[in-house]
Amino acid sequence: MTEDAPDPTQAAVSIFWTRREDQISRLADGGLNGGAARAGGHMNGIRDLVSHIFIEAGMPRESIVYEPFLPGYYRPHKKWDMAVRYKGTLVAALEFKSQVGSVGKNINNRFEEALGSGTDTWAAQRQHDAYGEIPPWLGYVFVLREDKETEAPRRTQKTLFPVDPAFDGMSYNQRYQEMLSRFMGDNIYQAGWFITTAVDEMGRVTYSEPLATATGKSFRVAVKGRVDYVRSVLD
């Protein structure tokens, strides 16, 4: 992307906000009961951008599959948000998640969902080679709205045994970053993309990528490496 070219991430994040506001306006309660979070579509701009990244890296357009069911080990299958399949091989499976408000109530659910999806997929591969000779490659893409709740330092609750001191004083934003960083460090997910975003009083959308190992740039590099590896084996 040149300096004068439009920023595709900015466009995708703007779609995120536009579609979310459209969903809220169509709900009878204005989204007060969480309907906007459950409604689909607001992550489609990000998802479409990621699809384009895989296609640019060398995957045929028809290799992209949305909302596929993939086998697990602790459960028979799980629906992922997107997969890339090439010549019978799983090139990638990806989750696209977001959090806008009520972070304190839902952050543990997001952790557990992400951990469960990743560990179940890898268990299926270890236990019965569910994905064949080429192991899975998992990606996690997360969009978080920046606000007072996400940026305030948090104390950890008292627990029966000591908590990892690294978490003490972390904001929810930082906890999400730490989650994704550890997922990638432990090879539960092979790539991540973490985006924070806000809308000011004038309606201007901004975004940032605070985790250096999970930016759009690093994600693109990881995708290119995965596609090149799979094609070197299969082509």
Stockholm file with secondary structure:
# STOCKHOLM 1.0

chainA/1-235         MTEDAPDPTQAAVSIFWTRREDQISRLADGGLNGGAARAGGHMNGIRDLVSHIFIEAGMPRESIVYEPFLPGYYRPHKKWDMAVRYKGTLVAALEFKSQVGSVGKNINNRFEEALGSGTDTWAAQRQHDAYGEIPPWLGYVFVLREDKETEAPRRTQKTLFPVDPAFDGMSYNQRYQEMLSRFMGDNIYQAGWFITTAVDEMGRVTYSEPLATATGKSFRVAVKGRVDYVRSVLD
#=GR chainA/1-235 SS CCTTSCCHHHHHHHHHHHHHHHHHHHSTTTTTTSHHHHSSCTTHHHHHHHHHHHHHHTCCGGGEEESCEEECSSSSEEECSEEEEETTEEEEEEEEEEECSCHHHHHHHHHHHHHHHHHHHHHHHHHHCTTCSSCCCEEEEEEEECSHHHHSCCCCCCCSSCCCGGGTTCCHHHHHHHHHHHHHHTTSSSEEEEEEEEECTTCCEEEECCCGGGSHHHHHHHHHHHHHHHHHHHC
#=GC SS_cons         CCTTSCCHHHHHHHHHHHHHHHHHHHSTTTTTTSHHHHSSCTTHHHHHHHHHHHHHHTCCGGGEEESCEEECSSSSEEECSEEEEETTEEEEEEEEEEECSCHHHHHHHHHHHHHHHHHHHHHHHHHHCTTCSSCCCEEEEEEEECSHHHHSCCCCCCCSSCCCGGGTTCCHHHHHHHHHHHHHHTTSSSEEEEEEEEECTTCCEEEECCCGGGSHHHHHHHHHHHHHHHHHHHC
//
